[in-house]
Amino acid sequence: MLKEYNADLQFNAVFVDSTREFLGVVAQLEERPVLLKFRWVDFISTSDPSLRDEIFSQLEQKLGPPERPLVKA
């Protein structure tokens, strides 16, 4: 899903906080790190299209519009 948003976006790591309530996904675009934050329960129980929408929404807030128009899944 990261590559769909921007072909140069690289996955770095995933982690769960100490309370196991939140999940973090760390990605990087060139020299710019990006942290995506999700509630753990929502992340594992959300359908792929809804999860894709949430990921793309967070990426757009942090990186601006995608490099090319997105096709709705």
Beta strands, then each sheet from edge to edge (+ up, - down):
strand 1: 9-16
strand 2: 22-29
strand 3: 32-39
sheet 1: 1+ 2- 3+
end
